[in-house]
Amino acid sequence: MALIKKELTENCGYVIEFSVSREIYNKAELAVYKKEVRSINVPGFRKGKAPLSILKRMYGEGVFFEDAINECIPEAYEEAIKEAGYDTVGNPKFDLVSMEGDVILKAEGSVRPTVTIEGYKGIEVEKKVAEVTDADVDAEVEKVRDRNARFVQESDEAVKEGDTVTIDFEGFVDGVAFEGGKGTDHELTLGSGSFIPGFEEQIAGHTLGEEFEVNVTFPEEYHAADLAGKPAVFKCTLKSLKQLPALDDEFAKDVSEFDTLDEYKADLKARLVKKNEDAAEREVENALAEKLMELVQGYIPEVMFEMETENYLRDYDTRLRQSGLDLKTYMQYTGMTLDDIRAQMRPQAEKQVKVRLALEKIAELEALDATEEEIDAEYERIGNAYGVDVAEVRKMILAEDIKKDIIVGKAMELVKANAVIKLA
């Protein structure tokens, strides 16, 4: 391989010409021939045994050209770009220049932009930390109580609005059971409005094990036209009642490491305060990122926005798969196309690219660096977060990429440390 010429063009473009020696090309062509000839039938030869010279005579000199060139390009291109000293982004476009002697190729693409940034120290932003009230703490306690509740089948108390019960029911119109009107062990919170008007109110007042009828009339605008506006009778059985644990010290001992309810609530409040503080810090960083996006100057190649949008798309597909869906199914449900989804993700992708370039430039201006200890610690953090052995993480992520991320993080810390943060 030899770099023949290089040129930077407008809007962060580049063009290079480089050569692939005839010897290297011939080896690549022979390798492709050996792989492809197995499936080729030529009269007078056993399948897969036709010589390369015969195939070229039959199909032309370039019969395996495209595949052979594709075999040669990656290594030759990487060497040429390294020699040219270009920091490229995205995939280049390749064209054949000449095959007289060595193979001469041309590559066109984009280089990472050179941006400028000023005024990144002293940025003014507001910080608003949501207050934690007793009501907030009580709400968290109720969530835990609900998770620790149990359904009981025996109780002398009549159920009331706000209680959660399970019921069996079957609905009838004009004495005939209708489709979709039957349920078994259905969980219902009285007063939630989950059923048609009047149904839940008639459950209240009954006791566990009781069988009774509920009389209602379907709304005129009911979605099932054959039921709209008609009176119905539901035969019901009240089966169980959701019973919350008593709110006392024993409850605190059961759900936490604390001995008293007051201690447990104090810990919950401290955690909520920390949660709100962390959320406020993230909002500060988001506000700083918005400012940096406005401050960074310079032409940014379109390919960088497209690449980041595709990254967002792949990440979204991964998250969908983790929840049992995929992009294809999601698009069927929503009626959206891939281009629609890309259009939604594009603004955030643009922001990400601009902020990253801003922080990289700040890191350069401030001569920020990452130590080996910091890189090792980040490998450990990633391994612990995903339950993967650190040695495997090192195989998957280059140390240079880890280093860049650490430095970018330090740049944001520097911007934040020098910002004027006003409490709102």
CORQUI-V454602 format. One line per field, one symbol per residue. ss: DSSP state (@ for helix, = for strand, . for the rest). psi: psi as a letter, one per 30 degrees, with the letter a starting at -180 (. if undefined). Layout:
BEGIN
ss->???
psi->???
END
This chain:
BEGIN
ss->.========...========.@@@@@@@@@@@@@@@@@@............@@@@@@@@.....@@@@@@@@@@@@@@@@@@@@...===========....=========....=.......====......@@@@@@@@@@@@@@..===...........==========..==============.........@@@@@.......=======.............=============.....@@@@@@@.....@@@@@@@@@@@@@@@@@@@@@@@@@@@@@@@@@@@.=....@@@@@@@@@@@@@@@@@@@@@....@@@@@@@@...@@@@@@@@@@@@@@@@@@@@@@@@@@@@......@@@@@@@@@@@@@@@...@@@@@@@..@@@@@@@@@@@@@@@@@@@..====.
psi->kkkellkkllhgllklklkkkeeeeeeeeeeeeeefffgkkkkfklkggkleeeeeeeflegegeeeeeeeeeeeeeeeeeeefgkjlkaklkkkkelgjblkklkkkaklkljllklgfkgkklkkjjkkjleeeeeeeeeeeeefgllkkfkkfkkllkfkklklklkkkkhgkklkggkkkhkkkjkffgellkfeeefekfllkfkklkkklkklegkfjeffkgkklkkklkjelkkjkkkiaeeeeeefaglfleeeeeeeeeeeeeeeeeeeeeeeeeeeeeeeeeffkklkkkefeeeeeeeeeeeeeeeeeefggaleeeeeeefglleeeeeeefeeeeeeeeeeeeeeeeeeeeghklkleeeeeeeeeeeeeeghkkeeeeeeekkeeeeeeeeeeeeeeeeeefgljjkk.
END
